Amino acid sequence: MSQSRSGVLAALAAFFLWGMLPLFWKQLSFLPPATIVAQRTLWSLLLVLPILWWRGEVRQMCTALRAPRAMAWQLLSGLLLSSNWLLYVWATLNGRILEGSLGYYLNPFFNMLFGALWFGERHTRPQLAAIGLALAGVALQIPALGRFPWVALTLALTFALYAVVRKRAPLGALAGLTAETALMAPFALTWLLAGSATPVAAFGSGPTQVLLVIGTGLVTAVPLLCFGHAARNLRLATIGILQFLGPTLQFFIGWKFYNEPMTPARLLSFSLIWLAVALYAANAMRVARQPA
């Protein structure tokens, strides 16, 4: 399979899984957001580290991290990822799934901007028209919220910067994720030890809640591994368009499953965004069919 095709499939898998995550985080409402993020960090590490060891790449990762530049890149990506996780889990548990989806609608445009600034990516006129149409659709959601969408903007910015750092970082998808979670693990463990006086405070009560906590590693690591592969093999603009799948699923979950307020302005913005996606995708397919 070509790198571009495997990158597209990996991106679609990542954004589908991320789009469904509000359903999972709602089941963990018995824990505070910071504890959930700490748990998902530690369980993700416990999941990906054996895989890296089985592939014989642990020593290679440790050697790479001895270089101050590589260590700095991985520490920065870990901090960006953890802050994004924390804010999104908080928004989900506090009835702001729709605002979170707005953030991930905005995120692709930050990707496109950063792709042009740092990687020399360029867009055709139809693609620029699609971007403008999508921005107009997103802009309609801002007054519909009735407040400054700081949650949405922070989510968009932190995850777009994470994509840039992952593209610049020297480690691949699996080694990079392992390094990120390993560097964040001491902070996560400190939080759990300091803020959780009893096992119930860290894991909930009963086997079902304990299994849900352990499952945070799986639902975290799998889409991140897919995204890490996609980020290293696709243009940021391509990732930006595919990423619309995630917030669309979040949008419908917040609206239909949890009855978050919906207005005509939000519905109109949703229609404009998907019209933009269709226009952008049609142009991208036409360009891809042209001979090199």
Backbone hydrogen bonds, N-H to C=O, Kabsch-Sander energy under -0.5 kcal/mol:
donor,donor_aa,acceptor,acceptor_aa,energy
6,S,2,S,-2.6
7,G,3,Q,-2.1
8,V,4,S,-2.1
9,L,5,R,-2.3
10,A,6,S,-2.3
11,A,7,G,-2.3
12,L,8,V,-2.5
13,A,9,L,-2.2
14,A,10,A,-2.3
15,F,11,A,-2.6
16,F,12,L,-2.1
17,L,13,A,-2.2
18,W,14,A,-2.5
19,G,15,F,-1.8
20,M,16,F,-1.3
21,L,17,L,-0.7
21,L,18,W,-0.7
23,L,20,M,-1.3
24,F,20,M,-0.6
24,F,21,L,-0.8
25,W,21,L,-2.6
26,K,22,P,-2.0
27,Q,23,L,-0.6
27,Q,24,F,-0.9
28,L,25,W,-1.4
29,S,26,K,-1.2
31,L,28,L,-2.2
36,I,32,P,-1.9
37,V,33,P,-2.4
38,A,34,A,-2.2
39,Q,35,T,-2.5
40,R,36,I,-2.7
41,T,37,V,-1.8
42,L,38,A,-2.1
43,W,39,Q,-2.8
44,S,40,R,-1.6
45,L,41,T,-1.9
46,L,42,L,-2.1
47,L,43,W,-1.1
48,V,44,S,-2.7
49,L,45,L,-2.4
51,I,47,L,-0.8
52,L,48,V,-2.4
53,W,49,L,-2.4
54,W,50,P,-2.7
55,R,51,I,-1.7
56,G,53,W,-1.5
57,E,52,L,-2.4
61,M,57,E,-2.2
62,C,58,V,-2.5
63,T,59,R,-2.5
64,A,60,Q,-2.2
65,L,61,M,-2.1
66,R,62,C,-0.6
66,R,63,T,-0.9
67,A,64,A,-1.4
71,M,67,A,-2.5
72,A,68,P,-2.4
73,W,69,R,-2.3
74,Q,70,A,-2.3
75,L,71,M,-2.4
76,L,72,A,-2.4
77,S,73,W,-2.5
78,G,74,Q,-2.1
79,L,75,L,-2.2
80,L,76,L,-2.4
81,L,77,S,-2.4
82,S,78,G,-2.5
83,S,79,L,-2.2
84,N,80,L,-2.0
85,W,81,L,-2.6
86,L,82,S,-2.6
87,L,83,S,-2.1
88,Y,84,N,-2.3
89,V,85,W,-2.7
90,W,86,L,-2.2
91,A,87,L,-2.5
92,T,88,Y,-2.5
93,L,89,V,-2.3
94,N,90,W,-0.9
95,G,92,T,-1.0
96,R,91,A,-2.7
100,G,96,R,-1.9
101,S,97,I,-2.5
102,L,98,L,-1.9
103,G,99,E,-1.7
104,Y,100,G,-1.7
105,Y,101,S,-1.4
106,L,102,L,-2.2
107,N,103,G,-1.8
109,F,106,L,-1.2
110,F,106,L,-1.3
111,N,107,N,-2.3
112,M,108,P,-2.5
113,L,109,F,-2.1
114,F,110,F,-2.9
115,G,111,N,-2.6
116,A,112,M,-1.9
117,L,113,L,-2.1
118,W,114,F,-2.9
119,F,114,F,-0.6
119,F,115,G,-1.4
121,E,115,G,-2.1
128,L,124,T,-2.4
129,A,125,R,-2.5
130,A,126,P,-2.2
131,I,127,Q,-2.4
132,G,128,L,-2.4
133,L,129,A,-2.3
134,A,130,A,-2.5
135,L,131,I,-2.5
136,A,132,G,-2.1
137,G,133,L,-2.0
138,V,134,A,-2.6
139,A,135,L,-2.7
140,L,136,A,-1.4
141,Q,137,G,-0.7
141,Q,138,V,-1.1
142,I,138,V,-0.8
142,I,139,A,-0.6
144,A,140,L,-0.8
145,L,141,Q,-1.2
145,L,142,I,-0.9
146,G,142,I,-0.7
147,R,142,I,-0.6
150,W,148,F,-2.4
153,L,149,P,-2.4
154,T,150,W,-2.3
155,L,151,V,-2.3
156,A,152,A,-2.4
157,L,153,L,-2.4
158,T,154,T,-2.5
159,F,155,L,-1.9
160,A,156,A,-2.0
161,L,157,L,-2.3
162,Y,158,T,-1.7
163,A,159,F,-1.9
164,V,160,A,-1.8
165,V,161,L,-2.5
166,R,162,Y,-2.7
167,K,163,A,-1.7
168,R,164,V,-1.7
169,A,165,V,-2.6
176,G,172,G,-2.5
177,L,173,A,-2.2
178,T,174,L,-2.4
179,A,175,A,-2.5
180,E,176,G,-2.5
181,T,177,L,-2.5
182,A,178,T,-2.3
183,L,179,A,-2.4
184,M,180,E,-1.7
185,A,181,T,-1.4
188,A,184,M,-2.2
189,L,185,A,-3.0
190,T,186,P,-2.2
191,W,187,F,-2.2
192,L,188,A,-2.2
193,L,189,L,-2.5
194,A,190,T,-2.4
195,G,191,W,-2.9
196,S,192,L,-1.5
197,A,195,G,-0.6
201,A,198,T,-0.5
202,A,198,T,-0.8
202,A,199,P,-0.6
203,F,199,P,-2.9
204,G,200,V,-2.1
210,V,206,G,-1.8
211,L,207,P,-2.5
212,L,208,T,-2.0
213,V,209,Q,-2.1
214,I,210,V,-2.4
215,G,211,L,-2.3
216,T,212,L,-0.5
216,T,213,V,-1.3
217,G,214,I,-1.5
218,L,214,I,-0.5
219,V,215,G,-2.3
220,T,216,T,-1.0
221,A,217,G,-2.8
222,V,218,L,-2.0
224,L,220,T,-1.4
225,L,221,A,-2.6
226,C,222,V,-1.9
227,F,223,P,-2.7
228,G,224,L,-2.9
229,H,225,L,-1.9
230,A,226,C,-2.2
231,A,227,F,-3.0
232,R,228,G,-1.1
233,N,229,H,-0.6
233,N,230,A,-1.1
234,L,230,A,-1.5
239,I,235,R,-2.2
240,G,236,L,-2.3
241,I,237,A,-1.7
242,L,238,T,-2.2
243,Q,239,I,-1.9
244,F,241,I,-1.5
245,L,242,L,-1.8
246,G,243,Q,-0.9
248,T,244,F,-1.5
249,L,245,L,-1.9
250,Q,246,G,-2.3
251,F,247,P,-2.7
252,F,248,T,-2.1
253,I,249,L,-2.3
254,G,250,Q,-2.9
255,W,251,F,-2.0
256,K,252,F,-3.2
257,F,252,F,-0.7
257,F,253,I,-1.4
258,Y,253,I,-1.5
260,E,254,G,-2.7
267,L,263,T,-1.9
268,L,264,P,-2.6
269,S,265,A,-2.3
270,F,266,R,-2.2
271,S,267,L,-1.9
272,L,268,L,-2.2
273,I,269,S,-2.4
274,W,270,F,-2.1
275,L,271,S,-1.8
276,A,272,L,-2.2
277,V,273,I,-2.2
278,A,274,W,-2.2
279,L,275,L,-2.2
280,Y,276,A,-2.8
281,A,277,V,-2.9
282,A,278,A,-2.4
283,N,279,L,-2.0
284,A,280,Y,-2.4
285,M,281,A,-2.4
286,R,282,A,-2.0
287,V,283,N,-2.5
288,A,284,A,-2.1
289,R,285,M,-1.5
290,Q,286,R,-0.7
290,Q,287,V,-0.8
